[in-house]
Amino acid sequence: MKKLFTIAAILLFIASFAQAQSTFRGTVYEEGTNTRLPDVFIRDMNSRQVSITDKNGSFTISTAAGHTLILNSPGYNSDTLYLVDLAPKKINLTTQRISLSQVNITAKRADFNPREEYPEVYEKSKVYVLSPSTWFSGEGKKARRLKRYFQRESEQRNIDAAFSPGYVSSIIPLKGNDLENFMTMFRPSYAFLRSNNRESMAVYINDSYKKFMALPPDKRAPQALKQ
């Protein structure tokens, strides 16, 4: 019996060690600054495990050496991280400026159904009144952050479809950088999109165009886009 307990203890130690070895920790910063980035989405391309950074830019994800992680955050260029080992790492994301000249204006973004792709996230995000552990567990909190991220991503894709470069440029005579700046400055909210139809969107675009053209030329660009 004593021998059996010893073997069980060894197996438990090995399992715990293996689990510890499969957890990768990282912190995400904005390139060139000390700003830590919250709500950065991390996906393991090999295992499809997902995670998201907390308010301090930190995250953990179950993975393994040799796997590739993809990091995404609105307003930043996606980054790919190949894990040579599982030592904690500092990851930098560079700010993004979308060039409309590189966008296929007839392209449609792939359908996004996170409930189907990541059902485990929605299951872990549930809170049960009689189960306090679901209120405060780290996994539950992370799952709820991921759920909110998926909701925002879905909303942004809907805006992209309704406020596309092809549609906007068919209504107003802007091209190149002017169109790019206009679409950045006057991008509608999801709330606006939900409460208006296509005709209202056309009116909004025309009214916004008048406001854009009324600005001095040096003001027709978001501050973040100025060189």
N, C-alpha and C positions, 0 to 999 in steps of 0.2 A: 504493500500500500504506500509506504514511504517513497519507494522508487517511482510509483505511478504519479504521486504528487510532484516529485522532482522533475519528471519528464513534462508534466503539464505546465509547471512553472517555466521551464526552458522554452517550451513552445509559445507560451504567452509572451515571454520576453522577446523572442524572435519576431512574433507578429507585431508587437508594439514597435520594435526597432524598424521593421519594414515599413510600417505605416508612417513613422516619423521621417524615414528616408524619402517617402513619396510626396512630401509636402514642400512646396516651393514658396518662399516669401519674397516679396519685392515692394519697392516704393516708387511711385511714378511722379516725376517732376516735369514742369515746363522747361524746355530747353533754354539754357542761358540765364535762368533765374532759380531762386530757392522756393518757388511756388509749388506746393504739392497739389496734385490734381485728384479731386474726388470723382466718383462715378465714372471711372475709366473701365470699360468692358474688356475682360480678358477671356480668350477662348483657346483651349488646347486643340490644335488642329489634328492631333493623333487620336486623342481619346474623347473629344467633344466635351470635356469638363469645362465649366465656366466659372468665372468669379468677377468681382467688381471691387474697385478701391473704396475705402472708407473716407471719412472727412479729412483724414491725415494723409491720403494718397497711398495707404498701405493695403496690401492684399495677400491672401494665401490661396493656393490652388493645388489640388491633388494632381500630380503629374510625375514625370520621370525624366532622367537624363536622356538626351536624344530626341526629346519631343520639341515641337515648335509652338510657341505662343504668339497669338495675334492680339494687339492692343488697339482699341478704338475709343475715341472720345470726340464729340462734336467740336469742330473748330480746330482740330489737330490732325496732322497726318498720321495714318495708321503706322504701327511699327511691328516688325517681326523679330521675335527673340528666340534663337535656337539655344536650348539648354545643354551646355556642355557638362554642367554639373548642377547641383541644387543649392549651391551657396547663395545666400540672400544677395539681391542685386538692386542697384539704383538704375531706373530706366527713365530716359528723357524723351518727351514727345515735342515735336516742333509744331508751331502754329501753322495753320493751313490757309492758303488763299486759293480758292477754286478758280481755275482758268476756264472760262466758257468755251474758249477755242478748242479745248481738249474734250469737251462734252458732246456726245452724240445726242442732239436735241430730240431725236425720235426714239431714243432708248427708253425702256421702262425698267425701273428697278425691280429686282426679283421679289416675288411675293414673300411676305414676312409673316410667319405664323409661329410665334414663340411658344404658344401653348402646345403645339404639336412637336416642335423641335426640342423643347426643354420642359417636358411635363414634370420632371423631378423638382424643378425650381418652384413651380406653382404648388406642388404638394408640400414642399418644405416651408412655403410662405404662409401656410394656413395657421391660424391662431384658434386654439380651442379653450373655451372658458374653464373647463375642468382639468386643463393640462398647463400649469404655469410654465413648464419648461419650454413650451412653444412661444411664450411671450418674450423670453429673455435669451434663448439660446443663440450662440453666434451664428450657427447655420441658418436659423430662422431669420435673423436680422439681415444676413447677407442675401438670402433668397428674396426678402421683401425689397431690398435695394435693387436687385436684378429685375424684379417684376416691374418696379417703377421705371427702370431704364428701358425695358422692352416697350412699355407704354409710350414713353417719350419717342423712342425710335419709330414706332408705328405711326405716331402723330406726324413726325417730321417727314416720313415717306408719303403720307397723304398730302402734306403741303407741297412737297416736291412735284407730285403728280398734277396738282391743280395750278401750281405757279411755276411751270416749267419754262426754260428759256425759249423753246419753240412757240409756246402759247403767248408768252409776254411779247416776244418780238413780232408776233403776228398782229398785235394791237397797237404798239407804239414803235416809232422809227429809231430805235436805239440798237447799236451793235457794239461788239468788242468790249472794251473796258467800261464804256458808258453803261451798257446793258448789265454788265457784271456788277458795277457799283449800285445801279438802280435796284437790282434784285436783292442785293445785300441790305441796302438801306430801307427798302419798303417791303421786305418779306412779311406776309401776313401771319397772324397767329393762328393756332389751331382753333381757338374759340371763334375767330372770325370765319374760318372755313366752315365750321359746323353750322353757323347761323346764316350763311349766305349761299346763293346758288351761282351758277356759272355767269349769268348775266350781271349779278352784283359784283362778281370778281372782275369782270371787264370794266365796269364803272369805277371800281377801286383802282385798277391799274391806270386808267385814263386820268383820274383825279391825282393820283400819286405822281404821274408823269408831269403834270402841270406844276406841282410843287417842286419836283426835281429840277425842271428847267428854270424855275424862278430863282433858284439858288445861284450865287456867284459860281463861276466855273471851278474855283479852287475849293468849293465846299461840296462838290458833287462826288464825294468819296468818303466812306466811313473813316474815322480817325485811324482805326487799326490797319487800314489798307494803304495809308500814306507812306511813301518811302522816305 
